[in-house]
């Protein structure tokens, strides 16, 4: 039936039942047959109704004029267009047959609660075509009307409105029902066609925006896996003639969706060559749907587009390195090295030689060939300075000089070597407190905090169970599930070790479990109440700090700050005013 344009009168075998149900609803709502309430819209209300439905109206009027005019002229019928609430948007008639009934007055609501049993009112409830004749109407004032109404559905919005073919006559014309369903389908087709064209226009805009942002390989594909567009980096991997071809990646390629909008007509993806990747993780490896986490991940994806320093804050085990590797993997430096350095694990007297290298014979016990150091190893790529808060003050001074001058002098060497690296630093410490204590340099802090990401601890997240179940699925013991008691125990625990501890406990639980269900006794933890800790930032406070960080980094250049945050200048001004942010 869905593909037919015409429906016949016989397509409503349950019409009498629907009318009876409508009468029952009207009586239950205490509608009185002798009390039809008048409806009067002001000119302002009518104007607002028109503006809200302008596109719907314009397309419907074209259908009425092109396809219904002849029928209306020769039969004395009229046609009304209603919105999804049953309000009259437009009425097309060749003969003034409305008289006192005011069937066609703009804004009049024909829902059951306003007009009792009628064809439009039943369509609003049943979402299906309907016929109501003469005295079948609830109110006597409508007893001379014969109506055939049909719903209008669109791909974009679903139920959009109603077409109503009506006539003041003692005889019902069965053809009016076919005309109503035909008109509804024609209006739907016009709206869907315009929506499709709009979507392809959005596609072009999105592709151009994304291709401009990313230097990494990017493609957009259709639902049938055909490549719609590819940037230069993608062409170098897939071939210059890949556009228009089907895309089914083999094991040497991995993809991740980065489309800025959810759309059924295409997906935009970044391509990773798994054999040449310099990182182990990408953003799709970050699991969980907690809003606090996803907001930080969204910011991380934005900052990946800009060659700015990043400071990642979070407790141990929250995924700081995972996020840092993911940033590198979609940045313009993704084809260059990602070098991770655990600053807390390097002995204090070896920090400088590890980071900056040394010349041959620089000191007793040194490698006779010398060593290039982590910064030179990361040249052109990204260096990840984990646990930066544990670096000693002497090494901090040298690091600051390297960041300022962008040159490295190996220990015992005489030549300076220019470097080009992106800095991503991470710590579980409050660096502002460390600055107050005198254990961390303020000038280095402001060099590192170009953009600050704050990863929530597991105790702050709302998706602990989701993470637990996802981990069980991805292990070799994917058949095992958590009992209700085990889930409760997991939710009640504080998880001071965060995700790392969660994975460790679940691995043990799989081992201890004697069945396919992991029970409470298999979860080897003590249920503790959460200890007192520093106040958790709200989303608003986190947003305020992020905006302050970006404004400081951009020296309060509003245009640059807005671009980096991914919002308009006006919206940034509103945020500054909302949070009372002052320039330091």
C-alpha positions in Angstrom: 0.0 0.0 0.0 2.9 2.4 0.8 4.0 2.7 -2.9 0.4 3.4 -4.2 -0.6 6.9 -5.0 -4.3 6.2 -4.9 -6.2 4.5 -2.1 -9.8 3.5 -2.7 -12.8 3.9 -0.3 -12.6 0.1 0.4 -9.3 0.6 2.1 -11.1 1.6 5.3 -12.8 -1.6 6.5 -12.6 -0.4 10.2 -14.0 3.1 9.6 -17.1 2.6 11.8 -15.0 1.3 14.6 -12.7 4.3 14.5 -15.7 6.7 14.5 -17.1 4.9 17.6 -13.8 5.2 19.4 -13.7 8.9 18.5 -17.2 9.5 20.0 -16.2 7.7 23.1 -13.1 9.9 23.5 -15.2 13.0 23.0 -17.8 12.0 25.6 -15.0 11.0 28.0 -13.5 14.5 27.5 -17.0 16.0 28.4 -17.5 17.7 25.1 -21.0 19.0 24.7 -22.8 18.8 21.3 -24.5 22.1 21.8 -21.4 23.9 22.9 -19.0 24.3 20.0 -16.4 26.8 21.2 -15.4 29.6 18.8 -11.7 29.9 17.9 -10.2 33.3 17.0 -6.5 33.8 16.2 -5.0 37.3 16.2 -3.2 38.5 13.0 0.1 38.1 14.9 -0.6 34.4 15.7 -1.6 33.7 12.1 1.7 35.3 10.9 3.7 33.2 13.3 1.9 30.1 12.1 2.7 31.0 8.5 6.4 31.7 9.2 6.8 28.4 11.0 5.3 26.4 8.2 6.4 28.4 5.2 8.2 25.7 3.3 5.4 23.2 4.0 2.9 25.6 2.7 4.7 26.6 -0.4 5.1 23.0 -1.6 1.5 22.1 -0.7 0.0 25.1 -2.5 1.9 24.1 -5.7 0.5 20.6 -5.4 -3.0 21.9 -5.0 -2.8 24.3 -7.9 -1.1 21.8 -10.3 -3.0 18.7 -9.5 -6.3 19.5 -7.7 -7.6 22.6 -9.3 -9.6 20.8 -12.1 -11.2 18.3 -9.6 -12.2 21.1 -7.2 -13.6 23.3 -10.0 -15.8 20.5 -11.3 -17.0 18.9 -8.1 -17.5 21.8 -5.7 -15.0 20.4 -3.2 -12.4 22.4 -1.2 -9.1 21.3 0.3 -7.5 22.3 3.6 -4.0 21.9 4.8 -3.5 21.3 8.5 -0.2 21.1 10.5 0.7 18.2 12.9 -1.5 19.7 15.6 -4.6 20.0 13.4 -4.5 23.8 12.8 -5.6 25.1 9.4 -2.6 26.5 7.5 -4.3 27.0 4.1 -7.6 26.5 2.3 -8.0 26.2 -1.4 -11.5 26.5 -2.9 -13.1 27.7 -6.1 -16.6 28.3 -4.6 -17.5 30.2 -1.4 -19.2 27.3 0.3 -17.9 27.8 3.9 -20.6 30.2 5.0 -21.2 30.1 8.8 -19.2 27.0 9.5 -15.8 28.7 9.0 -14.2 25.4 8.0 -11.3 27.2 6.3 -10.4 29.9 8.7 -6.6 30.0 9.2 -5.5 28.8 12.6 -8.8 26.9 13.5 -7.8 23.7 15.3 -9.6 20.5 14.0 -8.2 18.2 16.6 -10.9 16.1 18.5 -10.5 18.2 21.7 -11.6 21.3 19.7 -13.9 20.0 17.0 -15.1 16.6 18.3 -15.3 13.6 15.9 -14.1 14.6 12.4 -11.8 13.2 9.7 -8.8 15.4 10.5 -9.1 14.8 14.3 -9.1 11.0 13.7 -6.1 11.2 11.3 -4.1 13.1 14.0 -4.6 10.2 16.4 -4.5 7.2 14.1 -1.9 8.6 11.6 -3.9 6.9 8.8 -6.4 8.1 6.1 -10.0 8.6 7.2 -13.5 9.5 5.9 -16.2 11.1 8.1 -19.6 11.9 6.5 -22.4 14.2 7.4 -24.1 13.3 10.8 -21.1 11.1 11.7 -19.5 14.4 12.9 -19.8 15.0 16.7 -21.0 18.5 16.5 -24.3 19.3 14.6 -22.7 22.4 13.0 -20.6 20.0 10.9 -23.4 17.6 9.8 -23.5 19.0 6.3 -19.8 18.3 5.7 -18.4 15.2 3.9 -14.6 14.9 4.5 -11.8 12.7 3.4 -8.4 13.3 5.1 -5.0 11.8 4.7 -1.8 12.2 6.7 1.5 13.6 5.3 4.8 12.0 6.4 8.3 13.2 5.5 11.7 11.5 5.9 13.0 14.4 8.0 10.2 15.0 10.5 7.9 12.0 10.2 4.2 13.0 10.7 4.0 16.5 9.2 0.3 17.4 8.7 -3.0 16.5 7.1 -4.7 17.1 3.7 -8.5 17.4 4.0 -10.9 17.2 1.0 -14.3 18.4 2.0 -17.7 19.5 0.6 -21.0 20.7 1.9 -23.3 18.2 0.4 -25.7 15.4 1.2 -23.8 13.0 -1.0 -20.3 11.8 -0.4 -18.0 11.5 -3.4 -15.7 8.3 -3.0 -13.2 9.9 -5.4 -12.4 12.6 -2.8 -10.7 9.9 -0.7 -8.4 8.9 -3.5 -7.6 12.6 -4.3 -6.8 13.2 -0.6 -4.3 10.3 -0.4 -2.8 11.3 -3.8 -2.3 14.9 -2.7 -0.7 13.8 0.6 1.8 11.6 -1.3 2.7 14.3 -3.8 3.3 16.8 -1.0 5.5 14.2 0.8 7.5 13.6 -2.4 8.2 17.3 -2.9 9.3 17.8 0.7 11.5 14.6 0.6 13.1 15.7 -2.6 14.0 19.1 -1.2 15.3 17.5 1.9 17.5 15.1 -0.1 18.9 18.1 -2.1 19.6 19.9 1.2 21.4 16.9 2.6 23.7 16.7 -0.5 24.4 20.4 -0.1 25.3 19.7 3.6 27.5 16.9 2.4 29.5 19.2 0.1 29.8 21.8 2.9 30.9 19.2 5.4 33.4 17.6 3.1 35.0 20.9 2.2 35.2 21.9 5.9 36.6 18.5 7.1 39.1 18.3 4.2 40.3 21.8 5.0 40.8 20.9 8.7 42.6 17.6 8.5 45.8 16.8 6.7 45.4 13.1 7.6 43.7 10.8 5.0 40.0 11.5 4.8 37.2 10.0 2.7 33.4 10.2 2.7 31.4 7.1 1.7 27.8 6.4 0.9 25.7 3.7 2.6 26.6 1.4 -0.2 30.3 1.9 0.6 31.0 4.0 -2.5 33.7 6.7 -2.1 32.1 10.1 -2.6 35.1 12.3 -1.9 38.7 12.0 -0.8 41.4 14.5 0.2 45.0 14.4 -1.2 46.4 12.3 1.6 43.7 9.7 1.0 44.3 9.7 -2.7 48.0 8.9 -2.1 46.9 5.7 -0.2 43.9 4.6 -2.2 44.9 5.8 -5.6 43.9 8.9 -7.7 40.9 7.2 -9.2 39.4 5.9 -6.0 36.4 8.3 -6.0 33.4 6.5 -7.2 34.9 3.1 -6.4 33.6 0.8 -3.6 35.5 0.9 -0.3 36.0 -2.2 1.7 39.2 -1.8 3.8 41.6 -4.7 4.3 43.6 -5.5 7.4 46.3 -2.9 6.4 43.7 -0.1 6.9 41.6 1.0 9.9 38.9 3.7 9.8 37.2 6.0 12.3 34.0 8.0 11.7 34.6 11.8 12.2 31.4 13.2 10.5 30.2 16.4 12.2 26.6 15.4 11.8 24.6 12.2 12.0 23.4 11.5 8.5 22.0 8.4 6.7 23.4 9.5 3.3 27.1 9.4 4.0 29.9 8.9 6.6 33.1 10.8 6.7 36.1 8.7 7.9 39.7 9.1 8.7 42.0 6.3 7.3 44.8 4.8 9.4 47.5 2.6 7.8 47.9 0.0 10.6 51.3 -1.1 9.4 52.7 2.4 9.6 51.0 3.9 12.6 53.1 5.5 15.3 50.5 5.1 18.0 48.7 2.2 19.5 45.4 3.9 20.2 42.9 6.1 18.3 39.7 7.8 19.5 37.4 4.9 18.7 39.4 2.9 21.3 38.1 5.2 24.0 35.0 3.5 25.4 32.1 4.9 27.3 29.2 7.3 26.9 29.6 9.4 30.0 28.7 13.0 29.1 31.7 14.4 31.1 34.1 12.2 29.2 32.5 12.7 25.7 32.8 16.5 26.2 36.5 16.2 26.8 36.9 13.8 23.9 35.1 16.3 21.6 37.5 19.0 22.7 40.4 16.7 22.2 39.3 16.1 18.6 39.1 19.8 18.0 42.5 20.5 19.5 44.0 17.8 17.3 43.4 20.0 14.3 45.6 22.8 15.8 49.3 22.5 16.5 49.0 23.6 20.1 50.4 22.3 23.4 48.0 20.2 25.4 47.9 19.5 29.1 45.9 16.4 30.1 44.8 16.3 33.8 43.4 13.2 35.5 43.9 10.6 38.1 46.1 7.6 37.5 44.4 5.1 35.2 41.9 7.5 33.6 43.4 7.1 30.1 45.7 10.2 29.7 48.1 8.4 27.3 45.2 6.9 25.4 43.8 10.3 24.7 47.2 11.8 23.9 47.9 9.1 21.3 44.5 9.6 19.8 45.2 13.3 19.4 48.4 12.5 17.6 46.8 9.9 15.4 44.5 12.5 13.7 46.8 15.4 13.7 48.9 16.7 10.8 51.9 14.9 12.6 50.3 11.5 12.5 52.9 10.2 10.0 55.7 11.2 12.4 56.8 9.6 15.7 54.9 9.7 18.9 57.4 9.4 21.8 56.1 8.8 25.4 58.2 9.7 28.3 57.3 8.8 31.9 59.0 11.7 33.8 58.4 10.0 37.2 60.2 6.9 36.1 63.5 8.6 35.1 66.1 9.0 37.9 66.6 12.7 38.7 70.2 12.7 37.6 69.3 11.2 34.2 66.3 13.3 33.2 68.3 15.7 31.0 70.3 13.0 29.2 67.0 11.0 28.6 65.2 14.0 27.2 67.9 15.9 25.3 70.5 13.2 24.7 74.3 13.4 25.1 77.4 13.6 22.9 79.8 10.6 22.7 82.1 10.5 25.7 80.0 13.2 27.5 80.5 11.5 30.9 81.8 8.3 32.5 79.7 5.3 31.6 78.1 7.1 28.6 77.6 5.2 25.4 80.6 5.9 23.2 78.2 6.5 20.2 76.2 9.1 22.2 72.4 9.2 22.4 69.9 11.4 20.6 67.4 11.8 23.4 63.6 11.7 23.4 63.1 15.1 21.9 65.2 14.4 18.8 63.5 11.0 18.5 60.2 12.8 18.4 61.4 15.5 15.9 58.5 16.3 13.5 56.0 14.4 15.6 54.7 14.5 19.2 56.4 14.0 22.5 54.2 12.9 25.4 55.5 14.0 28.8 53.6 11.8 31.3 53.7 12.7 35.0 55.2 16.1 34.2 54.4 17.2 37.8 57.2 14.9 39.1 60.0 16.5 37.0 62.6 18.2 39.1 63.1 22.0 39.0 66.5 21.7 37.2 65.1 19.7 34.4 62.1 22.0 34.3 64.4 24.9 33.6 66.1 23.1 30.6 62.7 22.0 29.3 61.4 25.5 29.4 64.4 26.8 27.4 63.8 24.1 24.8 60.2 25.0 24.4 61.0 28.7 24.1 63.9 28.4 21.7 62.9 25.2 19.9 66.5 23.9 19.9 68.2 21.1 21.8 71.9 20.9 22.9 72.8 17.4 23.9 74.8 17.1 27.2 78.5 17.4 26.4 77.8 18.7 22.9 78.6 22.1 21.4 76.1 22.2 18.5 72.5 23.3 18.9 69.9 21.2 17.0 66.6 22.7 15.9 63.6 20.7 16.7 59.9 20.7 15.7 57.8 18.8 18.1 54.3 19.1 19.6 54.1 18.9 23.4 51.4 16.9 25.1 52.0 16.8 28.9 50.0 14.9 31.5 49.8 14.7 35.3 47.6 13.6 38.2 48.8 16.5 40.3 47.3 19.9 40.8 50.0 22.0 39.2 48.7 25.2 40.6 49.2 23.8 44.1 52.7 22.6 43.1 53.5 26.1 41.9 52.4 27.5 45.3 54.7 24.9 47.0 57.6 26.0 44.8 58.0 22.5 43.2 56.8 23.5 39.8 57.7 26.5 37.6 54.8 28.9 36.8 56.3 29.9 33.5 56.6 26.3 32.4 53.0 25.6 33.4 51.7 28.4 31.2 53.9 27.1 28.3 52.3 23.6 28.7 48.7 24.5 29.2 47.8 25.7 25.7 44.6 23.7 25.9 43.7 21.8 29.1 41.8 18.5 29.1 40.3 17.2 32.4 39.6 13.5 32.2 37.0 12.4 34.8 37.8 9.7 37.3 35.8 6.5 37.2 34.0 7.5 40.4 32.8 10.6 38.5 31.6 8.7 35.5 28.1 7.4 34.8 29.1 4.5 32.6 31.1 2.2 34.9 28.8 -0.8 34.2 29.0 -0.1 30.4 32.8 -0.2 30.6 32.8 -3.4 32.6 30.5 -5.2 30.1 32.4 -3.8 27.2 35.7 -5.2 28.6 34.2 -8.6 29.1 33.0 -8.7 25.5 36.5 -7.8 24.2 38.4 -10.4 26.2 38.7 -14.1 25.2 36.0 -14.7 27.9 33.3 -12.8 26.1 30.6 -15.3 27.0 30.7 -14.4 30.7 28.2 -11.9 32.0 27.7 -10.1 35.3 25.0 -11.0 37.8 22.8 -8.3 39.3 24.7 -8.5 42.6 28.1 -8.2 40.8 26.8 -5.1 39.0 25.7 -3.6 42.2 29.1 -4.2 43.8 30.9 -2.7 40.9 28.7 0.4 41.0 29.2 0.9 44.8 33.0 0.7 44.7 35.0 3.9 44.5 37.7 2.6 42.0 40.7 4.6 43.1 42.8 2.9 40.4 40.2 3.9 37.8 40.0 1.9 34.5 43.2 0.1 35.0 41.9 -1.2 38.3 38.5 -2.1 36.8 40.2 -4.2 34.1 42.4 -6.0 36.7 39.5 -6.8 38.9 37.4 -8.1 36.0 40.3 -10.3 34.7 40.5 -11.9 38.2 36.8 -12.3 38.4 36.7 -14.2 35.1 39.4 -16.6 36.6 37.5 -17.0 39.9 34.1 -17.6 38.3 33.1 -21.2 38.0 30.2 -20.6 35.6 29.2 -18.3 32.7 27.9 -15.7 35.2 30.3 -13.6 37.3 28.8 -13.4 40.8 29.4 -11.0 43.6 31.9 -13.3 45.3 34.0 -13.3 42.2 34.5 -9.5 42.3 37.5 -9.3 44.7 37.1 -5.9 46.1 35.8 -4.3 49.3 32.8 -2.1 48.9 33.8 1.3 50.3 32.0 4.5 50.5 33.7 7.3 48.5 36.2 9.2 50.6 36.1 12.9 51.0 38.0 14.5 48.2 38.3 17.8 46.4 35.1 19.1 44.9 34.1 17.7 41.5 33.8 20.4 38.8 30.4 20.8 37.2 30.1 20.9 33.4 29.6 24.7 33.6 32.7 25.1 35.7 34.7 22.9 33.4 33.5 24.9 30.4 34.4 28.1 32.1 38.0 26.9 32.8 38.4 25.7 29.2 37.3 29.0 27.8 39.7 30.8 30.2 42.5 28.6 29.1 41.8 29.2 25.4 41.4 33.0 25.9 44.7 33.2 27.8 46.5 31.1 25.2 45.2 33.3 22.3 46.0 36.5 24.3 42.2 37.3 24.3 42.0 37.3 20.5 38.3 36.6 20.3 38.3 35.5 16.7 41.1 32.9 17.2 39.6 31.8 20.5 36.2 31.2 19.0 37.7 29.2 16.1 39.7 27.0 18.5 36.6 26.4 20.6 34.5 25.6 17.6 31.9 28.3 18.3 30.9 31.7 16.9 32.3 35.0 18.2 28.9 36.1 19.4 28.4 32.8 21.4 31.9 33.3 22.9 31.0 36.8 24.0 27.8 35.5 25.6 29.8 32.8 27.4 32.3 35.4 28.7 29.4 37.5 30.0 27.6 34.4 31.5 30.6 33.2 33.4 31.9 36.8 34.3 35.3 35.9 32.8 37.8 38.8 33.3 41.0 39.4 31.4 44.1 38.9 33.6 
